[in-house]
């Protein structure tokens, strides 16, 4: 019983820690969106997309509203989007997306993890050829929806002809060019779809085989990077 209690307590603390880091990261995204397009979601498509993601992560409404209010403050820090690239152990390529108001601090934190795991932090653009940069949208599927017709319609807006369907949640995920993010979002909303997620992502185009032991090491490195508040997402080309 004692061991079971300690395990549940540790699992709960880890979950709370993950939620806190996730909410902090979303708060930074909200700050950038509000600074760029204003605090009204109906007039700011980027903010609408971030709020949808926040709800998907179970971020409380009060937290979302507080983040928007804080972003309107005059002393709010200006964040920059910076992507760091390098090789981790066993030759696995790693991209680290960050939102930071202090690049000196952030690059120091990222480099320390690469060094600890015998990796090598490279220059900007050195590994981008191993990943495809895409915009990703997830939305609720309507009754009677013909996906072939929808995809044909969305191709004009930069959407690819492949999609993922989750029967459990009744959601569709589509992929498109990053430059078409705004047009895709606007069209989905105009067609009455409930958008539940909208973001940018990197998808590896050259996957690297690793052993179970090597995978464990890479997972530890990714987890260590994700512990930093400045780090938004970590991508690898590990198969």
Secondary structure, 3 states (H helix, E strand, C coil): CHHHHHHHHHHHHHHHHHHHHHHHHHHHHHHHHHHHHCCCHHHCHHHHHHHHHHHHCCCCHHHHHHHHHHHCCCCCCCCEEEEEEEECHHHCEEEEEEEECCHHHHHHHHHHHHHHCCCEECCCCCCHHHEEEEEEEEEECCCCCCHHHHHHHHHCCCEEEEEEEECCCCEEEEEEEHHHHHHHHHHHHHCCCCEEEEEEEEEECCCECCCHHHHHHHHHHHHHHHCCCCEEEEEECEC
